[in-house]
Amino acid sequence: MKASVIANKDYTIAKIDDRVYGAFLEHLGRAVYEGIYEPDHPSADTNGMRGDVIDLVKKLNVPVVRYPGGNFVSAYNWEDGIGPREERPVRLDLAWHTSESNAVGVHEFADWCASVGTEMMLAVNLGSRGVDDARNFLEYVNHPGGSYWSDLRIKNGRKEPWNVKMWCLGNEMDGPWQVGHKDADEYGKLAANTARAMRMFDQSLELIVCGSSNSDMPSYPDWERIVLEHTYDHVDHISLHMYFANRDDNTPNYLGLAEKLDTYIETVAATIKQVKAKKKSKKDVYISFDEWNVWYHSNKKDREILDGNGGWPHAPGLLEDIYNFEDVLMVGLILNTFIRRSDVVKIACIAQLVNVIAPIMTEKGGPAWAQTIYYPYYFASAFGRGTALQLVANSPGYETPHGKNTAFVDVSGVHNEDDGTLSFFLVNRHTSESIETKVSLQGFAEASIIDHQVMTHPDLKAVNTAGNQEEVAPKKGTGAKVNGDRLSVVLPPYSYQMVRVKI
């Protein structure tokens, strides 16, 4: 079986915003406590943050981390997480039916972000709270001093403001599971008023308004239209969320979910254009895909706590999906989609970063390790920066519920002019056949292979564990070659590959 791809230097999509490789941390399960924060751990730094986790995150070069939620933020009082730890209140978290110690708040999170070299993307509570608390939080975080909230920050040990630019106006407010759930008009008006107030403080903020929690919501896509009609002139991004599951153990259909993702982005992008035209606006609003990942492995176990049978435990093991090789392919497809939609998707956050549906896992007092999905995320973040190429791909395909002709070979390409490289990320969705793939390099001279990484495994359900951390890991590829202006590579069935070319 064969496939062909044309990569022309002059045919591009957009400059990829580095923030498309962002991540997310919520006060949920063991994401924060025992995830990034474990003061008794042998590797803990002076702030109580796990050094082994810091090392794994730094390798990913995560540009931005969204915090503190998520569903958690819709009933969160940010003031609970400041001041002396011994004076911070313990609260009941209604979103995840757990208790929150508030041992970690914005100060601790900011220090952790500095240690891993990332920016903060903060969310305000528009569920149980509103404009006043949002503007107070903003003043606390960003004002230099001489006001009540900024002086309180200084008293709490942080003299300089953090100057956070990215702010989420609530979370998933279309969802009836959300504390303070609102309809589109109600939320749109509140978000617009909150955005106006925040811009009175600083016009340069980047504000993200809530879009649909997923494309199966009854209010989708009217939600986007109505909310944007209220907020278009005051915000920069609209958020989308999507999680991916193989509940029927049907791998071809599971991997076909990337087509549903692409349609979701395309529909919201069209809705943005519709509202822009209606308002006769000259400004652009983009997509922040600030929650995405595979999520289904842990659902049955999670129900025991989320249904209230576990009382109100602090930082229980929740949403701890153990990812397999099959999920590597799905995550690779998702990232390829974001690269190909880089003209409209400017921010994206894998949800989440540690322990909770995450590429990194930890044991309390023990090791931290990379889950299977860590690797496609790492390759995209490390080598998928530059300009997305408008590839022309021709591949045999198959039918799924999500698309009539889903290509077996899914590919994205990135041209990094700064270091003179091309990076191709390829997934073969065929269950049993290798596919010989040829890439025509048009306008790129003197090409040579500089890196070739392959991920494949005879068992789709193979996982990494604390005791066997590299059962599923990339291996150096041996088959890619360049002959003149033609790159050729063989893609084994169910495989993920990265091929990098020096030009």
N, C-alpha and C positions, 0 to 999 in steps of 0.2 A: 504494500500500500504506500502511496506517495502523497506528499503535500508540497505546496510551493508558497513562498512568501516574497513579496517585493518590498524592499526598504529603500526609499529614495530620500536622499539628503534634504531635498527641497520640499518634501511633503511631510508636514508636521502637524501635530494637534495643538500642543501648547507647552509652555514651560511648566514642568511639574512643580507644584508648591511642595516644599520639603515636608510641610505639616500633614500631608496625606499619609505619612508614616507615623502619626501620633498614636497615643495610647490613652488609657482610662483607668483610674483608680477610684473605687467607691468604698464607703464604709459599709461593707457587705462581706459576711463570712470572714475568711482569713486573708482578705486582700491587703488590708492595712495591718492588723494585729496578727503577728506570726508570718505575715507576708513581707512587707517592707520594714515593719517595726517589731523588734524582739530584743529588748534591752539585755536579757540574760543570755543571748546567743553568743557563742565563742567569737563570732566574727563581727559583733556589734560595734559600731563606732561610738563616739562620746555622746551622740544624740540618740542612741538606742536603735539605730538603723542597721539592718543586716548588711554586712560588707559583701557577702557572697552574692546577694541579690543585686546590690549596687553594681558589681562587676558584670553580671549578666545583662543588666539594663544598659550600662554604658556601651557594651559591645553592640547593642542594637542601634545606638545613636538616635534615640527617640527625640524628636524635635519639640513635642508638646505633650503634656499629660492633663487630661480633663479631670476635675475634682470638685466637690466630694460626692457627686452623684449626677445622674442615676436617680432611681426611685427614692433613695435616701434623702435627697436634697429637698424634696417637697414637704417635709415636716421638720427640717433642720434649722436650728437656731445657731448661726455661725458664732455668736458670742459665747456659746458653751465651750468652744475649743480654744479660748484665749485665756491668758492669765496663769497664775500658779496651778500646776496640775492638781495639787491636793485640794484646791477649791473648785475644781470643775465638776459640774453635776453629772450624775449618771441619768440617762434618759432612755425611755422605751422607744425603740424604732419600730413604727407601725408597718413600714414598707416590708421589712424582712423578719418581723416578729422576733427581734433580738434586743439585747440591751447594749447601749453605747456608752463607753466609759469617758469619751472625749479626751483621752490621753494624747491623742494626735489631733491637732487642729491646723489652722492655716500657717502658723509659725513653723511647726514641725514639718509640714508638707513642703513649705517653701525651702527650708534647709535641705530636705531630701532632694528636691528638684535641682538645687545648686550642686549637690554632690554627684548627681548623674548627668549634669549638663543639659537640662531640659527647661522649657518654659512652662509656666502655669497657665491653665485655661480654667477659670473658675466659673461655677454655676451659682446663680442666686435662686432663692426659694420663692417661686410664684405659685405655690400650692397653698400652704397655710399662711403665707405672708405676702408682701407686696412691695410697692414703690419705696416706702420709707426705709425698710430694712435693706433693700438693694442699694440705695444711695449711701446708707451708713456703712455697709460692708465695703463699698467702693472707696469711700473716704478713708476708712481704716487702712485699707491695703495700699492706696495710691497717693494720698495727700502727704506732702513733706512734713508738715507740723503746724502748730498754732491753732488747731481746732480740736474739739472734744475727742473725736474718734482717732485722729492721727496722733494726738498727744497720748492717748491710751495705748496705742501701738508702741510708741516710744517708751512709755512706762513699762510695757511688757517685754522690752529688750531689743526691739528692732528700730534703730534710729532712722535709717533710710527707707523710703517707700519701695515697694516691690515693682511698681509701675506695670501691673498686669494689663495687657491690652485686650485679651480675648475673654469675653463674658457670655455665658449661656443664660438666656432668659427662661429659666425653669427647665423642666424635663418631662417629656412624654405627656403633655397636658391633655392630649386627646384620649388618654387611656382611663377607663373607669376604675382601674386598680390604683390610680394615682391619688394620693392625698391632695384634696383641693382640685380634683378634676373639673375641667371647664369645657363648654362647647367652644367652637371656633371663634364666634363673635366675642364671647366673654373673654376668652384668653387673648384674642387679638387686640382688644382694647387695653387690657392690662399690660400686655407686652409693649404696646406702643407708648403708653404712658411711662412705663419703667424706662424704656429706651430714651425717651425725651429727657427724663430727669438725669439719667446717666450721661447723656451727651451735654447737658448743661454744665457738668463737671469737666468733661473732656471730649471734645469733638472727634478725637483720633481713635477712640475705642473701636474695637471690632466686636459687634454684637451679633449673637446667634439666636434666632427665634426658633421655637419648636415646630417641626414638621410632623409628619405621621410617624407613629411608633413602628409601623410596618405597613406594607402595601396591601394587607388583607383587612385593614381597619374599615368599618362601615363608612366612616367619614372621608376616607381617601378617594380621590385626590381633592375633593371640595375643601377639605381642611386647609391644604396649602394655599389655595386660591383666596379663601376668606381671610386667613391669618395675614397673608401678604398684602391684601387690600388695605388692611389696617396698619401694617408695619413697614411696608416696602421702603418708604423714604427714610426710615430710622434705623434699619438693620443692614448687615452686610452678608449674612449667611442664613440659610434655613437648614435645620438639622433633619437627617434621615437616620433611621435605625433598621437593622435587619439581622436576624440570626438564621443559621442554616442547620437543618437537621435531616438525618437519614433514618427516619422512624420505621420505614418499611423494609429496611435493609436491601434497598435497591440502588446499587452504586451508580449505574448510568443515569437514573433519574435524579439522584442526589447531586451529582456533578453538573447536571443540567440546570440546577438552581441559579447558576451564574447568569443564565439568560433572563431569569426573573429579576435578578438584581439590575441588569443592564436596562431592562424595560422600566423598572422603578425610577432609575436615575433619569432616563430619557423623558418620562412623563412629567416628573417634577421640573426638569429643565424647561420643558415646554410651558408648564404652568407659570414659571417665573417670567418667561417671555410674554405670556398673555397679560399678566398683571403689569409688567413694564409698559406694554403697548397701551393698555387701558389708562394708565396714569400719565402717559406721554412723558415718561421719565427717561433721563439720559444715564442714570446710574445703573450698575449691574449688581445683582444679588447672586451669590454662589451657594453651593451645597457644602455643608459640613456633615459628613457621614460619621457622626461621632459616637456611634455604637455599632460594632459589627463583629461577628465571629461565629464559629460553629458552637452550638449549644443544644445538647439533648441527652448526652450520656448520663448526666447526674439527676435528671428530672424526677425519677421515681423516689430516690433517696431524699431529695430536697423536700418533697411533699410532707414528710413526717414532721419537719420543723415548721414549714411555712403554713401548714394547716393548724398550727397552734398546739400540737401535741408535745412539743419540747419545752414548754414554758417560755422564758425570755432569756436564753443563754447568751453569753458574751462571746462573740467571734467564733461561732460554730463552723464546722466544715460545710459550707454551702456552695452550690454551683461548681463543684470541683470536677469538671469534666476531665477524664483521662483520655487524651487524644491519641488516635491511631494513625497509621500511614495513610489511610483513605482521606483523613482530614487534611493532610499535607496538600493533597491535590485540590481540595476545595478552597483552602486558604490561598493557594497559588492562583486559582481562577479568580477569586475575589480581588486580589491585588492587581492582577492583569486588567481587570475591569476598571479599577480606579485609575490606572495609568492611561488606559484608552479614553477615559472620560475626564482627563485632567483639565480640559477646557472649562468644566463646570464644577468638578469636585476639587475643592481647594484645601479642605481639612478632612481627615478621617482618623478615627481612634479605635484601635482594636480593643475590644472589651472582654476581659480586662487584662491587666498586666501580670499580676501574681496571684496564684492559687485559684482565683475565681474565674472560671472559663478563660484560662490564661496560658500564655506560652511558657511561663516560668512556674515551677512548683517548689514548695519547701516542706520540710519536716520540722516540727518544733524541736529546737535544740540540735537538729541534724542538718543534712545537706540541702542544697538548692540545686535544681537541674533544669535543663531545657527540655520542654515537651517537644513532640514531633513537629508541631506547627511553628515552633520558634524559628526554624531554618528558612522557610520561604519568606517569612516576615523579615528575618535578618538580611537575606539576599536582596530583597526589594529595597529595604531602607539603606543598605550600604552601597548598592550599585544601581538603584533605580532613580537616581537624581540627575536631572538634566532636562532635555526636551523629549516629549513623547512623539514617536514617529507615527505617521498615518500609514500603517502597513496595509498592504493588499494581500490577504491570505486566501488561499484556495485549498480546501481540505475536504475529504469525504466527511459525511456527517450521519447523524441518527436522530430519530424523533423522540422527544420527551414531552411530558405535560406542559413544559415551560417553553418549548420551541419546536417548530416543525423540522428544522434542519440545524441541529446543534453540532458544530464542527468537532471532529475528534481532536484536531490539533488547535489548541488555543495559545495565542502568542501575543506578547507585547514587546515593544522595542524602545530603548531609551538612548539618545545620543547625548553624551556629555562632552561638550566642546572644550571644556577646561582641561580635561586630561586626555582628550582625543580617543575616546572609547565608544563602542556600541555594546549595549547589554541587551540580550534577548532572554526572556523568561517564557518557557514553553511547558505546556501540559499536554500529555497524550491521554485522552479519555477512552481509548479503545480497550476493551476488556481482554483481548487476546493477541492483537497484532501489533508488531512494530511498524512504525511509519517513517519512511525515509523523507526527510524534510530538507528542501533546498531553499536558501534565502539569497535572492539577488540583491547585491549591494550596489545600488546605483548612485554614483556621485561620490563614493567613498574610495579613496585610493590606498594601495599598499596595505591591505588588511592582513592581520595575522592573529591567531588564537592566543589569548593570554590567560584565559581561565575557562574551565569547563567543569561544572558541578552537576552531579546526577543524584536524584533520590528515587529509589525504587525498592520494593520489598515483595517477596513471594506471598506474604500474609498481609492482606489489607487491614487486618485488625491488630497488627503488631503495635506495641506501645513502648515508651521509655518509662523506666521506673527509677527509684532511688538506687536500687541495686544493679540496674542495667540501664545506664543513662544514655547509651549510644546504640541501642538496638535499631532505632530508626534515625539515621544521620546521613548527611551528604557524603558522597565519595567522589574522588577525582574522576572525571570522565575521560574516555580514551578515543572516542570516535569522531569528534568534530574536526573539520578541516576546512581550509580556504584554498580554493583554486581560482586564481584570477579575481574576478568580482563575484564569486559564487561561494557562499558558505553552505556546507552540507553537514547534517547531523542525523543520526538515527535515534528515534524516540521509542524506547521499549514500551510495551503495553502498560497502562496505568503508571506513568512516570512523570516526574517534575524535573526540569533541567534549567540551568542557567549557563548561557554561553556568552563570553565576553571577548570582544575583538578590539585590537588596537588598530587605529587607522592613521 
